[in-house]
């Protein structure tokens, strides 16, 4: 059987990460994405950075 990269990544993420889903009003997703992009970050990285700054929690070991 050939190596299935998509399956590997899905399994890795399932084993190593928890998912958090947030809901925002229509149109806000695009605004958040643009803000993240203007800072050279992904939406995920921007949200994690905001959580870390506001709470003092370390989510990503840098």
C-alpha positions in Angstrom: 0.0 0.0 0.0 1.3 3.5 -0.9 1.9 6.1 1.7 -1.2 8.3 2.3 0.0 11.7 3.4 -3.5 13.0 4.0 -4.4 10.1 6.2 -1.0 10.4 8.0 -1.6 14.2 8.7 -5.2 13.5 9.9 -4.0 10.8 12.3 -1.1 13.0 13.6 -3.4 15.9 14.2 -6.0 13.6 16.0 -3.3 12.2 18.2 -1.5 15.5 19.0 -4.0 18.3 19.0 -7.4 19.3 20.3 -9.9 21.3 18.1 -11.7 24.4 19.3 -14.4 25.8 17.0 -15.4 29.4 17.3 -18.4 31.0 15.6 -18.3 34.7 14.5 -21.0 36.8 12.7 -21.1 36.7 8.9 -18.4 38.8 7.4 -16.1 38.8 10.5 -14.2 35.7 9.3 -12.9 37.7 6.3 -11.9 40.6 8.6 -10.1 38.3 11.0 -8.3 36.6 8.0 -7.3 39.9 6.6 -6.0 41.1 10.0 -4.0 37.9 10.4 -2.6 38.2 6.9 -1.6 41.8 7.5 0.5 40.5 10.4 2.0 37.7 8.4 0.1 35.1 10.4 -2.5 32.4 9.9 -5.9 32.9 11.6 -4.9 30.0 14.0 -1.6 31.7 14.9 -3.3 35.0 15.5 -5.9 33.5 17.8 -3.3 31.6 19.7 -1.2 34.7 20.1 -4.2 36.7 21.4 -5.1 33.9 23.9 -1.5 33.8 25.1 -1.2 37.6 25.5 -4.6 37.9 27.3 -4.2 34.9 29.7 -0.5 34.4 30.1 -1.0 30.7 29.1 1.7 29.1 26.9 -0.1 27.2 24.2 2.7 26.8 21.7 6.2 26.2 22.9 8.4 28.4 20.8 
